[in-house]
Amino acid sequence: FVSSFDVKLDATDEANTRIYNALNKAGIEIPFPHMDVRLKK
């Protein structure tokens, strides 16, 4: 629970950064979703 929206943004950013750094340190990569779009002529 956070007291305001501004605090929520900071708390979310801090949590995401810590998770990302921990995964990175462990050598775990997060794949980014992608989509191939093919157009027929």
RAURKA-V284482 format. One line per field, one symbol per residue. ss: DSSP state (H for helix, E for strand, L for the rest). psi: psi as a letter, one per 40 degrees, with the letter a starting at -180 (. if undefined). burial: I if it has 24 or more other C-alpha atoms within 12 Angstrom, else O. A space follows every 50 residues. Layout:
ss: ???
psi: ???
burial: ???
This chain:
ss: LLLLHHHHHHHHHHHHHHHHHHHHHLLLLLLLLLLLLLLLL
psi: hididddddddddddddddddddddefhihihiihhhhhi.
burial: OOOOOOOOOOOOOOOOOOOOOOOOOOOOOOOOOOOOOOOOO
